[in-house]
């Protein structure tokens, strides 16, 4: 799977935040959906504060402030609660590791994963990352179409509720790429 394309799409639709925030589910998070279950989990990351390495106590204090804040705010609304930041290179490494880990989980959940064309894997990755693996499985008609190589049906049945139409259309376009003659050229590159 083209990891660079997946990461670019996730950044476009999910954002990539260098400070702690609460995701829509209320979990303290960093980057692109990297949940931090505890303050100790947060302290394991390479935080910076005012241009120097952050101390564990500072990270834990910021974690507590974000965790105690009201839920349901945009990620940027939590920025003033924390002075700890992850620098760009470390954030990129975290995102790449998260994408690789999630792809491994997705491959285990979908037995035919490796046989799907790359655009189909990217579309399924985006849906599963957005909905969770359980949420992806609530699209049985689409998954059946993917297994059958019926890309038009997969595209028609991949619409998610509660997300922007641009993201849905990007997923449709990925499935439709699988049915074009251009796919053979892309897989050979």
N, C-alpha and C positions, 0 to 999 in steps of 0.2 A: 504494500500500500504506500502511496506517495505521502510520506509523513509531512513533508514541507507544505503540500497543498492542504492537508487536513488541519495543520496548525494554523495556517493563514485563514482558513474558513472559520475555525473556532474563534480566533481573535476577532474576526469581523463580526460574528454573531453573538459571541459570549463576552468578549472583552478579555483583557489580560491585565490584572490589577497587581501592583507591586506592594500593596499593603493589605493588612487583614481587613476583611469585611464579612458580612453575613450573606450567604447565598439565599435564594428564595425559600429554601427549606429551613433557614434559621441557623445553619451550621457556620462556624467561623471558618473562613476560606481564604485562599491566596491564589494568585495566578489565574488559571482557567479552571475553576472548579476543584482545586486541590483542598479537600476538607482537612481541617486540623481538629481532630477529635478532642484533644486536651491541650492545655498550656504547655505541657512537656513536649508534645508533638511539635508545637510551634517553635519551641526553644531549640529544636534540632536543626532548624533551617539556618542558612547563613544570613542573618539580618544585619543591616547597617542602621546606625542612628547617628545623625549629625556627622556623617562622613567617617565614622569609626565602627568597628564591630560592636553590635549591641550586646549588652550583658543579659544573661538568662532572666534575671529579675525584671529588667526592662521589657523584655519580650512577654513574659508572663503577665505583667501589669497591663500591657497593651491588649493582650488576649482577653483578659478579664473585662476590660472596658468595652471591647467590641462585643463580647458574648452577652454583656448586660444591656446593651443598647436595644432600642425597639427594633423589631423585625420588619421586613418588608420594604426597606429603603434601598435606593440604588447604591451600588458599591461605593461610589464616590462620597456618599453621605457619611461613611465611616472613617474617612481619611483623617479627620481632625481628632479622632480618638486614639490614634497611634502615630508615634514618630518613627517607628521601626519600618524599614523598607528593605526589599530584596532587590539587589542591583540587577540590571538587564541580563547580563550573562548567566547569572545564577538562576534567574527566573526562566530563561530559555531552556536551561538544562533540566529544571524541574518540569516544565511543560513537556519537553521531549520524552522524559522518563514516564510521565503520566500517560502520554499517548501510547507509548510502547506497551506499558502495563495493561492499559485498557484494551488495546488490540489483541493482546494475548487472551484476555478474558472473553472477548468477543469471539475469537477463533474457537475457544473451548465450547462456547454456547451454541455456535453455528457450525455443525460438522462439515459443511461444504464450503466454508469460508475461503480456503485457498484456491478453490476452483472458480470463484466469482471474478469477473473482470475488475480491474482496479477502480474504475468509477463507481461500480456497485458497492465495493468494499468501503469507499469513501462515503457514499450515501448512507449505508447501514451504520457506519461508525458515527456519523453526525447524529443520526436518529437515536442510536443507543446512548451516546454521550449526553444528549439532551434529555432523553426520557428514562434512562436506565435500561438495563438488560430486560427487566420485567416489562417495562413499558414498550420496548421494541416487540416483544412477543405478543402484544395486544394487536398486532398487525398481521394476523395469520394469512389473509389473502395475499398481501404484499409479499410475505416471506415465501409462500408457495410459488408465486410468480417468479421471484428471484431464483428459487431452486430449479424452476422450469426454464429459465432464460427468457421469460416473457417480460421484456423490459418495458413495454408500453403499459402493461397492467401494473407492474411494480411502480411505475411513475404515477399512474392514476390513483393508486391506493396508498401512497406514502404521506398524504396530507396530515399534518399534526395540528391540533387545536391549541390555541394559546401562545403561539409563536408568530413572529412576523411573516408576512406573506413572502418577502424576499428570501427568507431561509427555506421556506417550503419550495419555492420555485427553483432555488439552487439545487435542492435534493432531486426534484423532478428532472432537471437538466442532467444531473449525473447519471440517473438511470437511463435516460434517453440516449446518452453518449454510448451506452453499451450496445445499442442496436444499430450503430452507424458503422460504415466502412472505415471510418477514421480510427476506430478502436484498434484494429490490427496494426496500424502504423504506430499508435501510442504504446502498445505493449512491446513492440520491438525496440523502442528507444531506450 
